[in-house]
Amino acid sequence: MTTPGMTIGGEAVATSATIGVVNPATGAVFAEAPDCTREQLDTAFTAAAEAFTTWRRDEDARREALRACAKAIVERADDIAPILTAEQGKPLGDAVREVHTGAAWLNYYADLDLPREIIKDDATSLVEVVRRPLGPVAAITPWNFPLTMAFWKIAPALRAGNTVVIKPSPYTPLSTLLIGEILRDVLPAGVVNAVSGGDELGRWMTSHPLARKISFTGSVETGKHVAASAAPDLKRVTLELGGNDAAIVLDDADVSAIAGKIFWSAFANNGQVCAAVKRVYVPEALHDDLVEALAAQARAVKVGEGTAEGVQLGPVNNRPQYERVSGLVADALAGGAKAAAGGSPLTVGEGGGYFFEPTVLAGLSDGARIVDEEQFGPALPVVAYRDLEATVDRVNAGRFGLGGSVWSGDGDRAADVAARLDVGTAWVNTHLSLSPAQPFGGAKWSGIGVENGPWGLYGFTETRVVHRAR
């Protein structure tokens, strides 16, 4: 395959150094991605700053440009998706859907108004509130949804009038670099710059003097470093960090009706979703039935290389995460948990890939690492409870607060319980239901600020008052 290069100032840019990109289905390096130098990053931010002076001026042109970007990436979906599958591991159909998700976000923001708000209009004065763009934005994206997370940042940033320097995860750089190549022919030079490299490049970006905003999606630990790096220059930040979302099943729930929904809310993208269900709490009377229903789902899932026919789940994306999931499951089993399904690494093909059986664990309680921590992989603990109020308190006691859900035959009762969860999104009888118009963010250690909807757009702006005396 031809490896995409970096895009800086509307031009293709090569590097002398590269980083190996591993196919998680084989565990072997299959491509080399550019390793951006500090000087090249300076050039990227300079290009973004220069482009900002004109890009910010014409709102209608920006709207049309976003629509053109959406059209361009959809037309290249068949080129983008195989690269995404090769570097991330997800099934090819999921990769195609991820491209179309990016287009949906672009079109949503192209159509979204950013009105001037009149707060006073009388004989003495006209006072308006307007939203102004910030300047060059540093966007840093994770490896689980490289393109979705890229367009969660690019679309509102550009709509507001900012320019972007984007850095994908070193585990999944190629699909984002290809997006950069495609958008070269659509956007003015310097509006979107795509660079790749390791953790050091991320540190350079978050402290760069020309970056006025940092939009980061990733781990809590790295998010704290991003916030600290932004503080000396008072850069604006949006941080979407980890989650340990709980699904709380109430005693009137129909297990047969909810088991499939909970399963795919936990195992979508092989469990590598920040807001996936990470732990399930169920009344003792329903525990065994729900565990068996979830286990039956897990045993029926086809796991394999992402381009194989009928595959529903691929490998874990990278070796460190594979080892983390393996370690958490082993720790749970050693502590007395039972694997109702799965529980072990899985050999697919000739071996070497980071495959793990879809795993449902029973016989656990709070205090087990896989219950208290974020596993971010294909392993789901199920915890029996007796006291609902105590369970809600236990769920709220943790440091995460991204999302949570409550499942019941009585939607109003479930909504009352969901309202008591300390989370950014509380779902009732569903989970992981997202849209471009719906704000997404977390409480506590799960993040600062929100993405999506007009609220996500406001995060890429500053408020300005225009006060005209009469």
Backbone hydrogen bonds, N-H to C=O, Kabsch-Sander energy under -0.5 kcal/mol:
donor,donor_aa,acceptor,acceptor_aa,energy
3,T,1,M,-0.6
6,M,13,V,-1.6
7,T,194,A,-2.2
8,I,6,M,-0.5
8,I,11,E,-2.4
11,E,8,I,-1.5
13,V,6,M,-2.3
19,I,33,A,-2.6
21,V,31,A,-3.1
22,V,20,G,-0.5
23,N,28,A,-2.7
26,T,23,N,-1.8
27,G,23,N,-2.9
28,A,23,N,-0.7
30,F,21,V,-2.8
31,A,21,V,-1.2
33,A,19,I,-3.0
35,D,17,A,-2.0
36,C,34,P,-0.7
36,C,196,S,-3.1
41,L,37,T,-2.0
42,D,38,R,-2.3
43,T,39,E,-2.0
44,A,40,Q,-2.2
45,F,41,L,-2.4
46,T,42,D,-2.3
47,A,43,T,-2.5
48,A,44,A,-2.2
49,A,45,F,-2.5
50,E,46,T,-2.4
51,A,47,A,-2.4
52,F,48,A,-1.8
53,T,49,A,-0.8
53,T,50,E,-0.6
54,T,51,A,-1.0
55,W,51,A,-2.8
56,R,52,F,-1.8
57,R,54,T,-1.5
58,D,54,T,-0.6
59,E,57,R,-0.8
62,R,58,D,-1.7
63,R,59,E,-2.2
64,E,60,D,-2.2
65,A,61,A,-2.2
66,L,62,R,-2.3
67,R,63,R,-1.9
68,A,64,E,-2.1
69,C,65,A,-2.3
70,A,66,L,-2.3
71,K,67,R,-2.2
72,A,68,A,-2.2
73,I,69,C,-2.2
74,V,70,A,-1.9
75,E,71,K,-2.0
76,R,72,A,-0.8
77,A,74,V,-1.6
79,D,76,R,-1.4
80,I,76,R,-2.3
81,A,77,A,-2.7
83,I,79,D,-0.7
84,L,80,I,-2.1
85,T,81,A,-2.6
86,A,82,P,-2.3
87,E,83,I,-2.0
88,Q,84,L,-2.6
89,G,84,L,-0.5
89,G,85,T,-1.9
92,L,306,G,-2.5
95,A,91,P,-1.9
96,V,92,L,-2.3
97,R,93,G,-2.1
98,E,94,D,-1.9
99,V,95,A,-1.6
100,H,96,V,-1.9
101,T,97,R,-2.2
102,G,98,E,-1.9
103,A,99,V,-1.7
104,A,100,H,-2.2
105,W,101,T,-2.0
106,L,102,G,-2.0
107,N,103,A,-2.5
108,Y,104,A,-2.3
109,Y,105,W,-2.3
110,A,106,L,-1.9
111,D,107,N,-1.6
112,L,108,Y,-0.8
117,E,129,V,-2.6
118,I,116,R,-0.6
119,I,117,E,-0.7
119,I,127,V,-2.4
120,K,127,V,-1.3
122,D,125,S,-2.3
126,L,468,R,-2.5
127,V,120,K,-2.7
128,E,126,L,-0.5
128,E,466,V,-2.6
129,V,117,E,-2.9
130,V,128,E,-0.5
130,V,464,R,-3.2
132,R,130,V,-0.5
132,R,462,E,-2.8
134,L,460,F,-0.8
137,V,163,T,-2.5
138,A,213,K,-3.1
139,A,137,V,-0.7
139,A,165,V,-2.6
140,I,138,A,-0.5
140,I,215,S,-2.6
141,T,167,K,-2.0
149,M,145,F,-2.5
150,A,146,P,-1.1
151,F,147,L,-2.4
152,W,148,T,-1.8
153,K,149,M,-0.8
153,K,150,A,-0.7
154,I,150,A,-3.3
155,A,151,F,-1.5
157,A,153,K,-1.9
158,L,154,I,-2.7
159,R,155,A,-2.2
160,A,156,P,-2.0
161,G,157,A,-0.7
161,G,158,L,-0.9
162,N,157,A,-2.4
163,T,135,G,-0.8
164,V,191,V,-2.9
165,V,137,V,-2.8
166,I,193,N,-3.1
167,K,139,A,-2.9
172,T,169,S,-1.0
177,L,173,P,-2.1
178,L,174,L,-2.3
179,I,175,S,-1.9
180,G,176,T,-2.2
181,E,177,L,-2.0
182,I,178,L,-2.5
183,L,179,I,-2.6
184,R,180,G,-0.9
184,R,181,E,-0.6
185,D,181,E,-0.6
185,D,182,I,-1.0
186,V,183,L,-1.3
187,L,183,L,-2.7
191,V,188,P,-1.9
193,N,164,V,-2.3
194,A,7,T,-1.6
195,V,166,I,-2.6
195,V,193,N,-0.5
201,L,198,G,-0.6
202,G,198,G,-1.2
203,R,199,D,-1.8
204,W,200,E,-2.1
205,M,201,L,-2.2
206,T,202,G,-2.3
207,S,203,R,-1.1
208,H,205,M,-1.2
211,A,208,H,-1.2
212,R,136,P,-2.7
212,R,210,L,-0.5
213,K,136,P,-0.9
214,I,236,R,-2.7
215,S,138,A,-2.7
216,F,214,I,-0.6
216,F,238,T,-2.8
217,T,140,I,-1.7
218,G,240,E,-2.0
223,G,219,S,-2.3
224,K,220,V,-2.2
225,H,221,E,-1.4
226,V,222,T,-2.4
227,A,223,G,-2.4
228,A,224,K,-2.2
229,S,225,H,-2.4
230,A,226,V,-2.1
231,A,227,A,-1.5
233,D,230,A,-0.8
234,L,231,A,-1.5
235,K,230,A,-2.0
236,R,212,R,-1.9
238,T,214,I,-2.3
239,L,448,I,-2.3
240,E,216,F,-2.7
240,E,238,T,-0.5
241,L,239,L,-0.7
241,L,446,S,-2.1
245,D,276,A,-0.5
246,A,403,G,-0.6
247,A,279,R,-2.4
248,I,246,A,-0.6
248,I,405,S,-2.9
249,V,247,A,-0.6
249,V,281,Y,-3.2
250,L,407,W,-2.9
253,A,250,L,-1.7
255,V,253,A,-0.9
257,A,254,D,-0.9
258,I,254,D,-1.6
259,A,255,V,-2.2
262,I,258,I,-2.7
263,F,259,A,-2.7
264,W,260,G,-2.3
265,S,261,K,-1.5
266,A,262,I,-1.1
266,A,263,F,-0.9
267,F,263,F,-2.7
268,A,264,W,-1.2
270,N,267,F,-1.7
271,G,268,A,-1.2
272,Q,269,N,-1.6
273,V,271,G,-1.4
276,A,273,V,-1.6
277,V,265,S,-2.0
278,K,245,D,-2.8
279,R,245,D,-1.3
280,V,381,P,-2.2
281,Y,247,A,-2.9
282,V,383,V,-2.5
284,E,385,Y,-1.8
286,L,283,P,-1.4
287,H,283,P,-1.1
287,H,284,E,-0.6
288,D,284,E,-0.6
290,L,286,L,-2.5
291,V,287,H,-2.8
292,E,288,D,-2.3
293,A,289,D,-2.2
294,L,290,L,-2.7
295,A,291,V,-2.7
296,A,292,E,-2.4
297,Q,293,A,-1.6
298,A,294,L,-2.3
299,R,295,A,-2.6
300,A,296,A,-1.2
301,V,297,Q,-0.8
301,V,298,A,-0.7
303,V,301,V,-0.7
304,G,313,L,-2.3
308,A,305,E,-2.3
311,V,308,A,-1.4
312,Q,302,K,-2.7
313,L,302,K,-1.8
316,V,354,Y,-3.2
322,Y,318,N,-2.5
323,E,319,R,-2.8
324,R,320,P,-1.8
325,V,321,Q,-2.6
326,S,322,Y,-2.5
327,G,323,E,-2.3
328,L,324,R,-2.6
329,V,325,V,-2.3
330,A,326,S,-2.4
331,D,327,G,-2.4
332,A,328,L,-2.0
333,L,329,V,-2.6
334,A,330,A,-2.4
335,G,331,D,-1.3
336,G,333,L,-1.4
337,A,332,A,-2.4
338,K,362,A,-2.6
340,A,338,K,-1.0
340,A,360,V,-2.1
341,A,360,V,-1.2
346,L,355,F,-2.1
348,V,346,L,-0.6
351,G,348,V,-1.8
354,Y,24,P,-2.7
355,F,353,G,-1.0
357,E,344,S,-2.5
359,T,378,P,-2.2
360,V,341,A,-1.7
361,L,380,L,-2.8
362,A,338,K,-2.8
364,L,382,V,-0.8
367,G,368,A,-0.5
368,A,365,S,-1.8
371,V,368,A,-1.3
372,D,368,A,-2.4
373,E,369,R,-2.7
375,Q,373,E,-0.7
379,A,377,G,-2.1
380,L,359,T,-2.7
382,V,361,L,-2.5
383,V,280,V,-3.6
384,A,364,L,-0.5
385,Y,282,V,-2.0
388,L,386,R,-0.6
391,T,387,D,-1.8
392,V,388,L,-2.5
393,D,389,E,-2.1
394,R,390,A,-2.2
395,V,391,T,-2.6
396,N,392,V,-2.3
397,A,393,D,-0.9
398,G,394,R,-0.5
398,G,395,V,-0.8
404,G,425,T,-1.6
405,S,246,A,-2.4
406,V,427,W,-1.7
407,W,248,I,-2.6
411,G,409,G,-0.6
414,A,410,D,-2.4
415,A,411,G,-2.3
416,D,412,D,-1.9
417,V,413,R,-1.7
418,A,414,A,-2.9
419,A,415,A,-2.0
420,R,417,V,-1.6
421,L,418,A,-1.7
423,V,421,L,-1.7
424,G,401,G,-1.2
424,G,402,L,-0.9
425,T,402,L,-1.4
427,W,404,G,-3.0
427,W,425,T,-0.6
429,N,406,V,-2.7
434,L,432,L,-0.8
438,Q,435,S,-1.3
440,F,451,E,-2.7
442,G,449,G,-0.5
443,A,401,G,-3.0
445,W,399,R,-2.7
446,S,443,A,-2.3
447,G,444,K,-1.1
448,I,239,L,-1.9
451,E,440,F,-2.8
453,G,436,P,-2.9
456,G,452,N,-2.0
457,L,453,G,-1.6
458,Y,454,P,-2.5
459,G,455,W,-1.2
460,F,457,L,-1.9
461,T,458,Y,-1.9
462,E,132,R,-2.5
464,R,130,V,-2.9
466,V,128,E,-2.9
467,H,465,V,-0.6
468,R,126,L,-3.1
468,R,466,V,-0.6
469,A,467,H,-0.6
470,R,124,T,-2.8
